[in-house]
Amino acid sequence: MRDSKLAFKYFYKYLKPHWKAIFLVSVFSLISTFFQVLAPTYLGQAVTKLTSYLTNGGSLNSFLEIVTLLAASYLLSTLAIFISWVIMSNFTAHANNSMRKSLFNKLQRMTIRYFDTHQDGKILSLFTSDLDNIFNAMNQAIFELIAQVSLFVGTIYVMFRINIKMALFTVLTLPLALFLALVLIKKARKYIGLQQREISNLNGFVNEQLHGQAVIITNGLQKQSVEEFKKYNQAVRSAMFKGQFYSGILFPLMNGLATLNFAIVIAGGTYLILAKQVSMPAGLGLIVMFIEYSYSYFQPLTQLSSLYNLIELALTGAKRLAKVEQEKEENRVIDGQQLAPLKYGLTLENVSLGYSKDREILHGINVTVPKGKTVAVVGPTGSGKTTIMNLVNRFYDVSAGKIALDGTDIREFTLTSLRNNVGIVLQDSVVFSGTIFENIAFGKRDATLAEVENAAKKAQIHDYISSLPNGYETKISENGDTFSTGQRQLISIARTLLTNPDFLILDEATSNVDTVTEEKIQVAMDEVIKNRTSFVIAHRLKTIINADKIIVLKDGSVLEQGTHQELLNLKGFYYKLYMDQMAFD
Ligand SMILES: Nc1ncnc2c1ncn2[C@@H]1O[C@H](COP(=O)(O)OP(=O)(O)OP(=O)(O)O)[C@@H](O)[C@H]1O
């Protein structure tokens, strides 16, 4: 129930600005219904007039007048529908646009924890299936709901005004129709919600598989992958079948009941004529009129039940989008301090972190990175190197202790000023679709070509870019095929050099690149850390032997620290790590 409230609130928020358009759509749909309800009375009267004219010489002119009114009713009803559709298509596109914009903006403000804990495919589903479902439902449901409900009420009212006995014959099957509609709609509701969840799970799985396709192929895991996929697909199929069955079966059932109703109306009308309760022309007119009415009060039941599927999908989508809107955002510390140029450096004081409450990853870390110095963090995989980087950039906040820049807790700076001054070169560097120029100038949109070239030269990637036929204007495809992993890191280093951050975190990617690129990365790294305060997360120890200080991390605690030589002299854990790597090289 609370979830439905959430969905309605969501719709209210995005439809409220369009209240004038919704009002106009309502007015025109009511006008259309009015003429639709009026038309059968003209139809009945036309039959009565025609029968009178044929049997006892009634006036042909009055028959023609009624036929003209009948045609006018149909025309005006269609015109009103047309106007509603024009208004509606316009405002629903606008409302959907605002929803899409808000979702994208919200994602920009979300914490990294959200992205760590939600699969990409599921997030993508919000844009594809959920927003699409909402758009489809808004387009069809708003008009149809108003039109069909008013048609239902209007038809019943007019029927009883015209002839109570005929009206009673006509509504004979109504209780059964309502009962069936309610039972089946309840069932459909359950399975359509399930269908959405299963589709989202399937999307998440497919997305994950696509990302890991190379691993799947190299390990010959295609078969397992297909087996796993079958389970997700089977779950979707099962929910889809039940959802579609219960919502789809309503349509033929209602049609069947409507046809049965025609027979009841004809029988009822014939009885009234035979019992001499109405004249033959009036009776025939009533039969035609009530067949039309019988159709027009069953039509809303049929339409609403087929709309139900659409509405349910939209409500489920709205619930999910509303929940995303409620997600915790990054605390941007809007009223915080601005970070001034670094004077002393960075300190980690007794820093602990657990991504979850029950498992601490870092335990009381103490590190100082003096201004202009390079501190390298080394340690076995899973020791917490990347986690430290996540903390300095405030992707996550410390569970205990404090990280300070020039003595001020980094939580006191505005997030923008902190992030503008802390540059990051990730191990798995990302390139975006666009030109190479745009990719390097990503953090400094107003950079000139000369500045971009200069950064690329220092990052050892200029020669490669120049060798491409379109140079800096070369378009990079979405998955960055133009560049190898190492080259992507060089692009990322060039990007960082251009923004010239005060403090740098560099997660080196030398572990899976060829020796030539490795050397280039080494030169680029030396260039980017020159005269800069930096943290280097090192996987290959020979890349950081010149660091001013090396922190050796093991199981989330600092085991040893010192210069390369000091640590070798210790003959401890670092010494062993280094010797192992040298032997391997
Ligand atoms: N977002 C996260 N949520 C929960 N646990 C995490 C998250 N990121 C890392 N961890 C856990 O924290 C521990 C330290 O991970 P981290 O990535 O910091 O290690 P690392 O030293 O950088 O490893 P590697 O050398 O393999 O990159 C690991 O046990 C990992 O499972």
PDBQT file of the ligand as one rigid body, heavy atoms in Angstrom, charges set to zero:
ROOT
HETATM    1  N1  LIG A 601      32.546  -1.537  -2.518  1.00  0.00    +0.000 N 
HETATM    2  C1  LIG A 601      32.888  -2.528  -1.693  1.00  0.00    +0.000 A 
HETATM    3  N2  LIG A 601      31.953  -3.080  -0.892  1.00  0.00    +0.000 NA
HETATM    4  C2  LIG A 601      32.278  -4.074  -0.040  1.00  0.00    +0.000 A 
HETATM    5  N3  LIG A 601      33.527  -4.581   0.099  1.00  0.00    +0.000 NA
HETATM    6  C3  LIG A 601      34.495  -4.066  -0.666  1.00  0.00    +0.000 A 
HETATM    7  C4  LIG A 601      34.234  -3.016  -1.618  1.00  0.00    +0.000 A 
HETATM    8  N4  LIG A 601      35.393  -2.707  -2.232  1.00  0.00    +0.000 NA
HETATM    9  C5  LIG A 601      36.344  -3.526  -1.709  1.00  0.00    +0.000 A 
HETATM   10  N5  LIG A 601      35.801  -4.335  -0.775  1.00  0.00    +0.000 N 
HETATM   11  C6  LIG A 601      36.527  -5.324   0.042  1.00  0.00    +0.000 C 
HETATM   12  O1  LIG A 601      37.567  -4.646   0.724  1.00  0.00    +0.000 OA
HETATM   13  C7  LIG A 601      38.753  -5.410   0.741  1.00  0.00    +0.000 C 
HETATM   14  C8  LIG A 601      39.906  -4.557   0.212  1.00  0.00    +0.000 C 
HETATM   15  O2  LIG A 601      39.673  -4.287  -1.151  1.00  0.00    +0.000 OA
HETATM   16  P1  LIG A 601      40.561  -3.298  -2.001  1.00  0.00    +0.000 P 
HETATM   17  O3  LIG A 601      39.969  -3.207  -3.339  1.00  0.00    +0.000 OA
HETATM   18  O4  LIG A 601      40.773  -2.036  -1.231  1.00  0.00    +0.000 OA
HETATM   19  O5  LIG A 601      41.936  -4.105  -2.053  1.00  0.00    +0.000 OA
HETATM   20  P2  LIG A 601      43.219  -3.807  -2.930  1.00  0.00    +0.000 P 
HETATM   21  O6  LIG A 601      44.357  -3.903  -2.006  1.00  0.00    +0.000 OA
HETATM   22  O7  LIG A 601      43.086  -2.533  -3.677  1.00  0.00    +0.000 OA
HETATM   23  O8  LIG A 601      43.206  -5.043  -3.896  1.00  0.00    +0.000 OA
HETATM   24  P3  LIG A 601      43.763  -5.163  -5.408  1.00  0.00    +0.000 P 
HETATM   25  O9  LIG A 601      45.259  -5.140  -5.325  1.00  0.00    +0.000 OA
HETATM   26  O10 LIG A 601      43.277  -6.498  -5.795  1.00  0.00    +0.000 OA
HETATM   27  O11 LIG A 601      43.199  -4.051  -6.214  1.00  0.00    +0.000 OA
HETATM   28  C9  LIG A 601      38.510  -6.640  -0.094  1.00  0.00    +0.000 C 
HETATM   29  O12 LIG A 601      38.264  -7.710   0.773  1.00  0.00    +0.000 OA
HETATM   30  C10 LIG A 601      37.233  -6.327  -0.860  1.00  0.00    +0.000 C 
HETATM   31  O13 LIG A 601      36.448  -7.478  -0.980  1.00  0.00    +0.000 OA
ENDROOT
TORSDOF 0
